Amino acid sequence: MRRPVDRIQTVVALGLLALFLIVATLLAGLTTSRAYDSGLRAERQEHATHRPVMATVVATNDLSSDDSDRGLHPVALLRWRANDGTLRSGGTPKRQGDRVGSQRQIWIDVAGNLTRRPRAHGQTIADAALVGTASLTVVAIPCFLLYVAVRHRLDRRRFDQWTADWARTAPLWTRRSS
């Protein structure tokens, strides 16, 4: 580290590392916390409004087209009692073992409509971890690209200095003038 460009590179690297550690820590903490809190709210809301009921398979087909033109998939037509006691029915993707007359657990909302299983706590944790990792990446990439750009510029300066030094030194080694 005798050359000024080496000292500049070290200062830039340490400065960018400090910037990354400070900004990434704050941003990751904030975004992870908010994602986790949002996930907990969704968990609580879904656990309060979704409930399991037993449904009877009333019909199955091997292939049925859906409205989104994504292709064909097996469907089971289910029938269940809503919260108010009315009989409801709806289609859902067929599971292995679905036969006419068989029972299976489904989830319904407060209106008695078919819905998905409530959000699991593991999903909340995974989502928060993903958001935290993404925020670290959002900070790391610009810091890294800035370091690469500075390093490239300093390497060009080193090469120019080396060329100038060699132009002065070459005549002494090669016994010819430039």
N, CA and C atoms as a LAMMPS dump frame, in Angstrom:
ITEM: TIMESTEP
0
ITEM: NUMBER OF ATOMS
534
ITEM: BOX BOUNDS ff ff ff
-5.0000000000000000e+02 5.0000000000000000e+02
-5.0000000000000000e+02 5.0000000000000000e+02
-5.0000000000000000e+02 5.0000000000000000e+02
ITEM: ATOMS id mol type element x y z
1 1 1 N 0.826 -1.184 0
2 1 2 C 0 0 0
3 1 3 C 0.873 1.253 0
4 2 1 N 1.865 1.238 -0.847
5 2 2 C 2.733 2.396 -0.93
6 2 3 C 2.174 3.455 -1.854
7 3 1 N 1.4 3.051 -2.847
8 3 2 C 0.895 4.014 -3.834
9 3 3 C -0.386 4.67 -3.323
10 4 1 N -0.616 5.913 -3.684
11 4 2 C -1.854 6.593 -3.282
12 4 3 C -3.11 5.873 -3.791
13 5 1 N -3.061 5.304 -5.002
14 5 2 C -4.254 4.624 -5.52
15 5 3 C -4.606 3.413 -4.66
16 6 1 N -3.61 2.759 -4.078
17 6 2 C -3.889 1.622 -3.193
18 6 3 C -4.584 2.1 -1.918
19 7 1 N -4.118 3.23 -1.391
20 7 2 C -4.752 3.789 -0.195
21 7 3 C -6.182 4.249 -0.505
22 8 1 N -6.384 4.846 -1.675
23 8 2 C -7.733 5.273 -2.073
24 8 3 C -8.654 4.052 -2.167
25 9 1 N -8.165 2.987 -2.771
26 9 2 C -8.986 1.775 -2.907
27 9 3 C -9.345 1.197 -1.546
28 10 1 N -8.398 1.197 -0.625
29 10 2 C -8.676 0.689 0.711
30 10 3 C -9.714 1.54 1.428
31 11 1 N -9.581 2.856 1.33
32 11 2 C -10.537 3.763 1.973
33 11 3 C -11.931 3.578 1.372
34 12 1 N -12.001 3.479 0.046
35 12 2 C -13.297 3.282 -0.612
36 12 3 C -13.907 1.948 -0.18
37 13 1 N -13.115 0.886 -0.158
38 13 2 C -13.627 -0.435 0.23
39 13 3 C -14.141 -0.416 1.667
40 14 1 N -13.375 0.173 2.576
41 14 2 C -13.804 0.23 3.973
42 14 3 C -15.039 1.127 4.141
43 15 1 N -15.07 2.236 3.395
44 15 2 C -16.234 3.126 3.459
45 15 3 C -17.499 2.443 2.95
46 16 1 N -17.383 1.729 1.837
47 16 2 C -18.548 1.021 1.298
48 16 3 C -18.971 -0.128 2.21
49 17 1 N -18 -0.784 2.83
50 17 2 C -18.33 -1.85 3.779
51 17 3 C -19.078 -1.272 4.981
52 18 1 N -18.591 -0.152 5.506
53 18 2 C -19.278 0.485 6.637
54 18 3 C -20.669 0.949 6.226
55 19 1 N -20.793 1.536 5.044
56 19 2 C -22.101 1.965 4.543
57 19 3 C -23.047 0.774 4.426
58 20 1 N -22.547 -0.321 3.856
59 20 2 C -23.372 -1.519 3.72
60 20 3 C -23.822 -2.03 5.079
61 21 1 N -22.894 -2.138 6.013
62 21 2 C -23.239 -2.686 7.331
63 21 3 C -24.271 -1.823 8.051
64 22 1 N -24.132 -0.522 7.955
65 22 2 C -25.075 0.367 8.644
66 22 3 C -26.436 0.365 7.942
67 23 1 N -26.436 0.654 6.646
68 23 2 C -27.697 0.77 5.91
69 23 3 C -28.403 -0.586 5.826
70 24 1 N -27.655 -1.645 5.531
71 24 2 C -28.275 -2.972 5.393
72 24 3 C -28.872 -3.439 6.711
73 25 1 N -28.182 -3.19 7.802
74 25 2 C -28.699 -3.598 9.103
75 25 3 C -30.006 -2.878 9.421
76 26 1 N -30.003 -1.564 9.212
77 26 2 C -31.219 -0.796 9.483
78 26 3 C -32.359 -1.191 8.551
79 27 1 N -32.07 -1.285 7.259
80 27 2 C -33.112 -1.603 6.286
81 27 3 C -33.637 -3.025 6.475
82 28 1 N -32.737 -3.977 6.679
83 28 2 C -33.177 -5.368 6.867
84 28 3 C -34.004 -5.503 8.14
85 29 1 N -33.591 -4.844 9.189
86 29 2 C -34.357 -4.898 10.428
87 29 3 C -35.745 -4.312 10.268
88 30 1 N -35.811 -3.179 9.602
89 30 2 C -37.098 -2.509 9.404
90 30 3 C -38.018 -3.333 8.497
91 31 1 N -37.515 -3.762 7.357
92 31 2 C -38.373 -4.495 6.414
93 31 3 C -38.771 -5.865 6.952
94 32 1 N -37.854 -6.539 7.624
95 32 2 C -38.181 -7.852 8.185
96 32 3 C -39.246 -7.715 9.262
97 33 1 N -39.092 -6.718 10.113
98 33 2 C -40.059 -6.491 11.181
99 33 3 C -41.441 -6.178 10.618
100 34 1 N -41.483 -5.322 9.614
101 34 2 C -42.782 -4.975 9.026
102 34 3 C -43.427 -6.163 8.314
103 35 1 N -42.623 -6.946 7.612
104 35 2 C -43.17 -8.122 6.924
105 35 3 C -43.686 -9.138 7.938
106 36 1 N -42.958 -9.321 9.033
107 36 2 C -43.387 -10.264 10.065
108 36 3 C -44.685 -9.789 10.72
109 37 1 N -44.754 -8.512 11.062
110 37 2 C -45.971 -7.962 11.676
111 37 3 C -47.172 -8.083 10.732
112 38 1 N -46.96 -7.803 9.458
113 38 2 C -48.027 -7.934 8.471
114 38 3 C -48.48 -9.387 8.357
115 39 1 N -47.532 -10.311 8.362
116 39 2 C -47.868 -11.729 8.313
117 39 3 C -48.645 -12.177 9.537
118 40 1 N -48.257 -11.676 10.72
119 40 2 C -48.993 -12.021 11.94
120 40 3 C -50.429 -11.506 11.884
121 41 1 N -50.615 -10.287 11.379
122 41 2 C -51.972 -9.751 11.244
123 41 3 C -52.802 -10.616 10.298
124 42 1 N -52.2 -11.023 9.189
125 42 2 C -52.91 -11.879 8.228
126 42 3 C -53.244 -13.231 8.863
127 43 1 N -52.303 -13.786 9.629
128 43 2 C -52.559 -15.053 10.327
129 43 3 C -53.757 -14.917 11.253
130 44 1 N -53.742 -13.889 12.096
131 44 2 C -54.824 -13.69 13.062
132 44 3 C -56.171 -13.491 12.365
133 45 1 N -56.161 -12.682 11.318
134 45 2 C -57.403 -12.406 10.596
135 45 3 C -57.933 -13.684 9.951
136 46 1 N -57.064 -14.454 9.321
137 46 2 C -57.524 -15.666 8.654
138 46 3 C -57.95 -16.735 9.659
139 47 1 N -57.242 -16.851 10.765
140 47 2 C -57.644 -17.834 11.776
141 47 3 C -58.977 -17.447 12.426
142 48 1 N -59.278 -16.16 12.457
143 48 2 C -60.545 -15.71 13.029
144 48 3 C -61.707 -15.881 12.05
145 49 1 N -61.419 -15.845 10.75
146 49 2 C -62.51 -15.875 9.769
147 49 3 C -62.625 -17.19 8.998
148 50 1 N -61.635 -18.04 9.05
149 50 2 C -61.683 -19.313 8.332
150 50 3 C -61.936 -20.43 9.337
151 51 1 N -62.747 -21.382 8.931
152 51 2 C -62.952 -22.534 9.812
153 51 3 C -63.056 -23.795 8.972
154 52 1 N -62.617 -24.909 9.558
155 52 2 C -62.672 -26.168 8.81
156 52 3 C -64.063 -26.795 8.909
157 53 1 N -64.502 -27.414 7.839
158 53 2 C -65.74 -28.196 7.834
159 53 3 C -65.48 -29.454 7.01
160 54 1 N -66.305 -30.446 7.231
161 54 2 C -66.218 -31.667 6.436
162 54 3 C -67.137 -31.516 5.23
163 55 1 N -66.624 -31.842 4.078
164 55 2 C -67.394 -31.754 2.839
165 55 3 C -67.474 -33.148 2.223
166 56 1 N -68.537 -33.366 1.496
167 56 2 C -68.744 -34.629 0.812
168 56 3 C -68.476 -34.443 -0.67
169 57 1 N -67.718 -35.359 -1.252
170 57 2 C -67.457 -35.329 -2.683
171 57 3 C -68.722 -35.838 -3.376
172 58 1 N -69.328 -34.999 -4.203
173 58 2 C -70.564 -35.397 -4.892
174 58 3 C -70.326 -35.75 -6.352
175 59 1 N -69.208 -35.321 -6.913
176 59 2 C -68.882 -35.672 -8.3
177 59 3 C -67.403 -35.397 -8.536
178 60 1 N -66.832 -36.138 -9.451
179 60 2 C -65.444 -35.893 -9.867
180 60 3 C -65.382 -36.027 -11.375
181 61 1 N -64.461 -35.338 -11.952
182 61 2 C -64.17 -35.567 -13.364
183 61 3 C -62.664 -35.611 -13.507
184 62 1 N -62.219 -36.277 -14.523
185 62 2 C -60.776 -36.423 -14.679
186 62 3 C -60.136 -35.15 -15.195
187 63 1 N -60.788 -34.477 -16.118
188 63 2 C -60.221 -33.251 -16.672
189 63 3 C -61.317 -32.224 -16.854
190 64 1 N -61.031 -31.005 -16.435
191 64 2 C -61.987 -29.917 -16.605
192 64 3 C -61.22 -28.676 -16.974
193 65 1 N -61.748 -27.92 -17.894
194 65 2 C -61.081 -26.692 -18.31
195 65 3 C -61.41 -25.581 -17.326
196 66 1 N -60.428 -24.767 -17.023
197 66 2 C -60.709 -23.601 -16.183
198 66 3 C -60.85 -22.371 -17.061
199 67 1 N -61.302 -21.288 -16.469
200 67 2 C -61.59 -20.077 -17.234
201 67 3 C -60.347 -19.326 -17.675
202 68 1 N -59.2 -19.614 -17.094
203 68 2 C -58.01 -18.808 -17.369
204 68 3 C -57.169 -19.362 -18.51
205 69 1 N -57.622 -20.393 -19.161
206 69 2 C -56.88 -21.009 -20.265
207 69 3 C -55.501 -21.49 -19.855
208 70 1 N -55.34 -21.854 -18.592
209 70 2 C -54.059 -22.395 -18.134
210 70 3 C -53.978 -23.888 -18.405
211 71 1 N -55.048 -24.468 -18.851
212 71 2 C -55.008 -25.876 -19.175
213 71 3 C -56.116 -26.633 -18.487
214 72 1 N -55.938 -27.918 -18.429
215 72 2 C -56.942 -28.807 -17.87
216 72 3 C -56.435 -29.376 -16.556
217 73 1 N -57.35 -29.581 -15.609
218 73 2 C -56.968 -30.181 -14.345
219 73 3 C -58.167 -30.943 -13.768
220 74 1 N -57.902 -31.99 -12.993
221 74 2 C -59 -32.744 -12.386
222 74 3 C -59.716 -31.917 -11.317
223 75 1 N -61.043 -32.053 -11.258
224 75 2 C -61.849 -31.277 -10.318
225 75 3 C -62.76 -32.209 -9.539
226 76 1 N -62.955 -31.873 -8.255
227 76 2 C -63.929 -32.581 -7.418
228 76 3 C -64.997 -31.57 -7.026
229 77 1 N -66.266 -31.964 -7.192
230 77 2 C -67.377 -31.118 -6.761
231 77 3 C -67.727 -31.526 -5.339
232 78 1 N -67.702 -30.548 -4.419
233 78 2 C -67.918 -30.815 -2.996
234 78 3 C -69.21 -30.155 -2.528
235 79 1 N -69.794 -30.717 -1.464
236 79 2 C -70.984 -30.134 -0.841
237 79 3 C -70.728 -30.085 0.665
238 80 1 N -71.108 -28.951 1.307
239 80 2 C -70.898 -28.765 2.74
240 80 3 C -71.973 -27.856 3.301
241 81 1 N -72.049 -27.787 4.606
242 81 2 C -72.987 -26.888 5.292
243 81 3 C -72.233 -25.633 5.716
244 82 1 N -72.824 -24.481 5.387
245 82 2 C -72.231 -23.196 5.769
246 82 3 C -72.53 -22.921 7.237
247 83 1 N -72.016 -21.829 7.745
248 83 2 C -72.216 -21.45 9.145
249 83 3 C -73.693 -21.292 9.497
250 84 1 N -74.486 -20.813 8.543
251 84 2 C -75.914 -20.605 8.802
252 84 3 C -76.755 -21.855 8.556
253 85 1 N -76.117 -22.966 8.201
254 85 2 C -76.811 -24.228 8.001
255 85 3 C -77.229 -24.516 6.575
256 86 1 N -77.051 -23.539 5.683
257 86 2 C -77.431 -23.78 4.285
258 86 3 C -76.425 -24.716 3.628
259 87 1 N -76.918 -25.467 2.663
260 87 2 C -76.085 -26.401 1.928
261 87 3 C -75.399 -25.648 0.784
262 88 1 N -74.101 -25.763 0.714
263 88 2 C -73.307 -25.099 -0.325
264 88 3 C -72.566 -26.153 -1.125
265 89 1 N -72.145 -25.76 -2.329
266 89 2 C -71.315 -26.658 -3.135
267 89 3 C -70.337 -25.821 -3.942
268 90 1 N -69.263 -26.475 -4.33
269 90 2 C -68.238 -25.797 -5.121
270 90 3 C -67.203 -26.78 -5.601
271 91 1 N -66.467 -26.366 -6.612
272 91 2 C -65.422 -27.208 -7.165
273 91 3 C -64.062 -26.845 -6.615
274 92 1 N -63.223 -27.845 -6.507
275 92 2 C -61.867 -27.659 -6.007
276 92 3 C -60.972 -28.676 -6.694
277 93 1 N -59.681 -28.426 -6.751
278 93 2 C -58.807 -29.42 -7.366
279 93 3 C -58.961 -30.785 -6.691
280 94 1 N -59.008 -31.793 -7.512
281 94 2 C -59.206 -33.154 -7.029
282 94 3 C -57.944 -33.634 -6.319
283 95 1 N -58.146 -34.321 -5.189
284 95 2 C -57.038 -34.923 -4.444
285 95 3 C -57.07 -36.429 -4.64
286 96 1 N -55.947 -37.022 -4.393
287 96 2 C -55.889 -38.48 -4.477
288 96 3 C -56.837 -39.054 -3.425
289 97 1 N -57.634 -39.991 -3.793
290 97 2 C -58.582 -40.589 -2.869
291 97 3 C -59.957 -39.966 -2.914
292 98 1 N -60.135 -38.888 -3.677
293 98 2 C -61.468 -38.286 -3.813
294 98 3 C -62.342 -39.194 -4.676
295 99 1 N -63.396 -39.731 -4.057
296 99 2 C -64.382 -40.552 -4.759
297 99 3 C -65.768 -40.064 -4.338
298 100 1 N -66.733 -40.252 -5.189
299 100 2 C -68.092 -39.836 -4.867
300 100 3 C -68.5 -40.458 -3.534
301 101 1 N -68.969 -39.613 -2.617
302 101 2 C -69.398 -40.062 -1.301
303 101 3 C -68.33 -39.966 -0.224
304 102 1 N -67.072 -39.778 -0.616
305 102 2 C -66.014 -39.67 0.403
306 102 3 C -66.052 -38.288 1.056
307 103 1 N -65.493 -38.199 2.246
308 103 2 C -65.466 -36.951 3.017
309 103 3 C -64.045 -36.383 2.996
310 104 1 N -63.981 -35.071 3.019
311 104 2 C -62.673 -34.423 3.159
312 104 3 C -62.857 -33.071 3.824
313 105 1 N -61.815 -32.667 4.514
314 105 2 C -61.867 -31.383 5.223
315 105 3 C -61.575 -30.257 4.245
316 106 1 N -62.389 -29.209 4.341
317 106 2 C -62.162 -27.988 3.563
318 106 3 C -62.224 -26.809 4.522
319 107 1 N -61.887 -25.658 4.029
320 107 2 C -61.946 -24.426 4.83
321 107 3 C -62.956 -23.497 4.193
322 108 1 N -63.775 -22.87 5.05
323 108 2 C -64.758 -21.9 4.569
324 108 3 C -64.566 -20.582 5.319
325 109 1 N -65.033 -19.495 4.691
326 109 2 C -64.953 -18.175 5.338
327 109 3 C -66.242 -17.923 6.115
328 110 1 N -66.398 -16.73 6.667
329 110 2 C -67.569 -16.421 7.487
330 110 3 C -68.875 -16.454 6.696
331 111 1 N -68.796 -16.257 5.392
332 111 2 C -69.989 -16.317 4.552
333 111 3 C -70.311 -17.749 4.122
334 112 1 N -69.438 -18.693 4.473
335 112 2 C -69.666 -20.088 4.105
336 112 3 C -69.09 -20.476 2.764
337 113 1 N -68.347 -19.572 2.147
338 113 2 C -67.741 -19.852 0.848
339 113 3 C -66.424 -20.602 1.013
340 114 1 N -66.125 -21.412 0.043
341 114 2 C -64.879 -22.17 0.018
342 114 3 C -63.703 -21.206 -0.02
343 115 1 N -62.715 -21.454 0.807
344 115 2 C -61.523 -20.616 0.843
345 115 3 C -60.312 -21.501 1.102
346 116 1 N -59.154 -20.895 1.246
347 116 2 C -57.94 -21.676 1.481
348 116 3 C -57.698 -21.819 2.979
349 117 1 N -56.818 -22.726 3.302
350 117 2 C -56.403 -22.94 4.688
351 117 3 C -55.796 -21.645 5.226
352 118 1 N -56.005 -21.332 6.498
353 118 2 C -55.415 -20.093 7.05
354 118 3 C -53.889 -20.112 6.938
355 119 1 N -53.35 -18.955 6.868
356 119 2 C -51.907 -18.781 6.745
357 119 3 C -51.208 -19.44 7.926
358 120 1 N -50.161 -20.203 7.626
359 120 2 C -49.362 -20.867 8.665
360 120 3 C -48.285 -19.912 9.181
361 121 1 N -47.899 -20.09 10.435
362 121 2 C -46.867 -19.228 11.016
363 121 3 C -45.534 -19.419 10.295
364 122 1 N -45.28 -20.628 9.839
365 122 2 C -44.047 -20.881 9.084
366 122 3 C -43.969 -20.04 7.822
367 123 1 N -45.106 -19.8 7.187
368 123 2 C -45.132 -18.957 5.998
369 123 3 C -44.805 -17.511 6.355
370 124 1 N -45.29 -17.059 7.496
371 124 2 C -44.972 -15.703 7.958
372 124 3 C -43.471 -15.563 8.189
373 125 1 N -42.875 -16.548 8.833
374 125 2 C -41.426 -16.515 9.092
375 125 3 C -40.651 -16.547 7.781
376 126 1 N -41.061 -17.425 6.86
377 126 2 C -40.364 -17.525 5.578
378 126 3 C -40.473 -16.232 4.776
379 127 1 N -41.65 -15.632 4.772
380 127 2 C -41.83 -14.369 4.053
381 127 3 C -40.973 -13.258 4.654
382 128 1 N -40.919 -13.185 5.976
383 128 2 C -40.105 -12.156 6.631
384 128 3 C -38.619 -12.37 6.323
385 129 1 N -38.183 -13.625 6.336
386 129 2 C -36.782 -13.917 6.007
387 129 3 C -36.469 -13.549 4.563
388 130 1 N -37.403 -13.828 3.676
389 130 2 C -37.207 -13.487 2.267
390 130 3 C -37.124 -11.976 2.074
391 131 1 N -37.983 -11.239 2.74
392 131 2 C -37.958 -9.775 2.636
393 131 3 C -36.648 -9.228 3.202
394 132 1 N -36.198 -9.767 4.336
395 132 2 C -34.934 -9.326 4.913
396 132 3 C -33.757 -9.604 3.997
397 133 1 N -33.753 -10.777 3.389
398 133 2 C -32.682 -11.132 2.456
399 133 3 C -32.714 -10.237 1.224
400 134 1 N -33.903 -9.977 0.735
401 134 2 C -34.03 -9.093 -0.435
402 134 3 C -33.532 -7.688 -0.116
403 135 1 N -33.829 -7.198 1.081
404 135 2 C -33.364 -5.848 1.426
405 135 3 C -31.843 -5.805 1.561
406 136 1 N -31.247 -6.887 2.062
407 136 2 C -29.779 -6.946 2.104
408 136 3 C -29.205 -6.905 0.692
409 137 1 N -29.845 -7.625 -0.205
410 137 2 C -29.386 -7.66 -1.589
411 137 3 C -29.534 -6.296 -2.257
412 138 1 N -30.626 -5.607 -1.95
413 138 2 C -30.86 -4.288 -2.535
414 138 3 C -29.766 -3.307 -2.119
415 139 1 N -29.235 -3.465 -0.933
416 139 2 C -28.154 -2.595 -0.482
417 139 3 C -26.804 -3.101 -0.991
418 140 1 N -26.609 -4.415 -1.014
419 140 2 C -25.313 -4.987 -1.381
420 140 3 C -24.964 -4.752 -2.849
421 141 1 N -25.94 -4.883 -3.729
422 141 2 C -25.633 -4.779 -5.162
423 141 3 C -25.098 -3.397 -5.548
424 142 1 N -25.749 -2.293 -5.15
425 142 2 C -25.163 -0.991 -5.511
426 142 3 C -23.786 -0.763 -4.873
427 143 1 N -23.61 -1.208 -3.627
428 143 2 C -22.297 -1.05 -2.993
429 143 3 C -21.228 -1.817 -3.769
430 144 1 N -21.55 -3.043 -4.161
431 144 2 C -20.603 -3.86 -4.909
432 144 3 C -20.309 -3.239 -6.271
433 145 1 N -21.357 -2.791 -6.979
434 145 2 C -21.145 -2.19 -8.3
435 145 3 C -20.327 -0.905 -8.206
436 146 1 N -20.564 -0.123 -7.17
437 146 2 C -19.764 1.086 -6.976
438 146 3 C -18.304 0.735 -6.712
439 147 1 N -18.069 -0.289 -5.9
440 147 2 C -16.699 -0.724 -5.634
441 147 3 C -16.032 -1.199 -6.924
442 148 1 N -16.757 -1.97 -7.731
443 148 2 C -16.187 -2.468 -8.989
444 148 3 C -15.843 -1.303 -9.914
445 149 1 N -16.709 -0.308 -9.984
446 149 2 C -16.448 0.853 -10.845
447 149 3 C -15.222 1.621 -10.355
448 150 1 N -15.138 1.856 -9.053
449 150 2 C -13.975 2.564 -8.496
450 150 3 C -12.714 1.74 -8.718
451 151 1 N -12.806 0.442 -8.476
452 151 2 C -11.65 -0.442 -8.664
453 151 3 C -11.185 -0.422 -10.121
454 152 1 N -12.126 -0.455 -11.04
455 152 2 C -11.772 -0.421 -12.461
456 152 3 C -11.048 0.883 -12.797
457 153 1 N -11.573 1.991 -12.285
458 153 2 C -10.935 3.288 -12.545
459 153 3 C -9.538 3.346 -11.93
460 154 1 N -9.392 2.839 -10.716
461 154 2 C -8.077 2.843 -10.065
462 154 3 C -7.109 1.891 -10.764
463 155 1 N -7.599 0.773 -11.273
464 155 2 C -6.73 -0.137 -12.026
465 155 3 C -6.228 0.528 -13.301
466 156 1 N -7.09 1.321 -13.957
467 156 2 C -6.646 2.062 -15.145
468 156 3 C -5.573 3.08 -14.76
469 157 1 N -5.766 3.738 -13.619
470 157 2 C -4.752 4.702 -13.156
471 157 3 C -3.44 3.976 -12.826
472 158 1 N -3.533 2.814 -12.193
473 158 2 C -2.325 2.024 -11.902
474 158 3 C -1.606 1.643 -13.191
475 159 1 N -2.379 1.212 -14.186
476 159 2 C -1.774 0.825 -15.454
477 159 3 C -1.1 2.023 -16.116
478 160 1 N -1.753 3.184 -16.092
479 160 2 C -1.146 4.394 -16.67
480 160 3 C 0.143 4.754 -15.927
481 161 1 N 0.132 4.637 -14.598
482 161 2 C 1.338 4.925 -13.817
483 161 3 C 2.437 3.916 -14.137
484 162 1 N 2.046 2.652 -14.264
485 162 2 C 3.036 1.619 -14.582
486 162 3 C 3.65 1.887 -15.957
487 163 1 N 2.807 2.295 -16.92
488 163 2 C 3.296 2.602 -18.271
489 163 3 C 4.269 3.773 -18.221
490 164 1 N 3.937 4.805 -17.475
491 164 2 C 4.833 5.97 -17.353
492 164 3 C 6.137 5.578 -16.661
493 165 1 N 6.046 4.779 -15.601
494 165 2 C 7.259 4.328 -14.914
495 165 3 C 8.117 3.466 -15.833
496 166 1 N 7.501 2.618 -16.618
497 166 2 C 8.264 1.752 -17.511
498 166 3 C 8.928 2.572 -18.616
499 167 1 N 8.24 3.622 -19.075
500 167 2 C 8.841 4.478 -20.103
501 167 3 C 10.113 5.138 -19.575
502 168 1 N 10.155 5.457 -18.276
503 168 2 C 11.357 6.042 -17.686
504 168 3 C 12.411 4.979 -17.39
505 169 1 N 11.988 3.775 -17.049
506 169 2 C 12.915 2.727 -16.621
507 169 3 C 13.415 1.879 -17.788
508 170 1 N 12.641 1.696 -18.809
509 170 2 C 12.992 0.799 -19.917
510 170 3 C 14.334 1.135 -20.555
511 171 1 N 14.64 2.413 -20.783
512 171 2 C 15.953 2.702 -21.398
513 171 3 C 17.12 2.219 -20.526
514 172 1 N 16.983 2.21 -19.219
515 172 2 C 18.061 1.748 -18.349
516 172 3 C 18.245 0.235 -18.458
517 173 1 N 17.173 -0.504 -18.681
518 173 2 C 17.232 -1.962 -18.733
519 173 3 C 17.537 -2.486 -20.13
520 174 1 N 17.065 -1.784 -21.101
521 174 2 C 17.189 -2.309 -22.474
522 174 3 C 18.302 -1.621 -23.243
523 175 1 N 18.917 -0.642 -22.716
524 175 2 C 20.007 0.102 -23.342
525 175 3 C 19.602 0.784 -24.628
526 176 1 N 18.358 1.136 -24.713
527 176 2 C 17.917 1.907 -25.879
528 176 3 C 17.027 3.042 -25.391
529 177 1 N 16.939 4.052 -26.165
530 177 2 C 16.147 5.201 -25.777
531 177 3 C 14.733 5.043 -26.307
532 178 1 N 13.821 5.721 -25.644
533 178 2 C 12.424 5.574 -26.055
534 178 3 C 12.058 6.533 -27.13
